[in-house]
């Protein structure tokens, strides 16, 4: 069941090596690709760790369900998140829309 994680990690690492070589040779302008692949390596490592420890948070001591808060507390936080998160997303979209296209390129005395 875990075989895709090391294979995907190796593919991401190989992709980083190939892409950095392309960047050094000047064949590509997408400098962000190695960063994204490095983030994926971190995600795959975290997923492997989570999968290997599940359901324990503290190995052989405390399970996920023992560590969780009371159901009522979690429901309160969930309802609050359902109300506040759409407001935050809406405000972010609104502010991007207001300021879209207002910035100009920097020019130093030209």
ChimeraX attribute file (.defattr): number of C-alpha atoms within 10 A of each C-alpha:
attribute: neighborCount
match mode: 1-to-1
recipient: residues
	/A:1	5
	/A:2	10
	/A:3	8
	/A:4	11
	/A:5	17
	/A:6	14
	/A:7	12
	/A:8	14
	/A:9	19
	/A:10	13
	/A:11	14
	/A:12	20
	/A:13	17
	/A:14	13
	/A:15	16
	/A:16	18
	/A:17	12
	/A:18	13
	/A:19	20
	/A:20	16
	/A:21	13
	/A:22	15
	/A:23	14
	/A:24	10
	/A:25	9
	/A:26	9
	/A:27	10
	/A:28	12
	/A:29	9
	/A:30	10
	/A:31	12
	/A:32	9
	/A:33	14
	/A:34	19
	/A:35	11
	/A:36	13
	/A:37	19
	/A:38	16
	/A:39	13
	/A:40	16
	/A:41	20
	/A:42	13
	/A:43	14
	/A:44	19
	/A:45	15
	/A:46	13
	/A:47	14
	/A:48	17
	/A:49	11
	/A:50	13
	/A:51	13
	/A:52	11
	/A:53	14
	/A:54	13
	/A:55	15
	/A:56	17
	/A:57	15
	/A:58	12
	/A:59	10
	/A:60	9
	/A:61	8
	/A:62	12
	/A:63	15
	/A:64	11
	/A:65	11
	/A:66	12
	/A:67	11
	/A:68	10
	/A:69	10
	/A:70	10
	/A:71	8
	/A:72	9
	/A:73	10
	/A:74	12
	/A:75	12
	/A:76	10
	/A:77	11
	/A:78	12
	/A:79	10
	/A:80	11
	/A:81	12
	/A:82	10
	/A:83	11
	/A:84	12
	/A:85	11
	/A:86	11
	/A:87	12
	/A:88	11
	/A:89	11
	/A:90	12
	/A:91	12
	/A:92	12
	/A:93	11
	/A:94	12
	/A:95	11
	/A:96	11
	/A:97	10
	/A:98	10
	/A:99	9
	/A:100	9
	/A:101	8
	/A:102	6
	/A:103	7
	/A:104	6
	/A:105	5
	/A:106	7
	/A:107	6
	/A:108	5
	/A:109	4
	/A:110	4
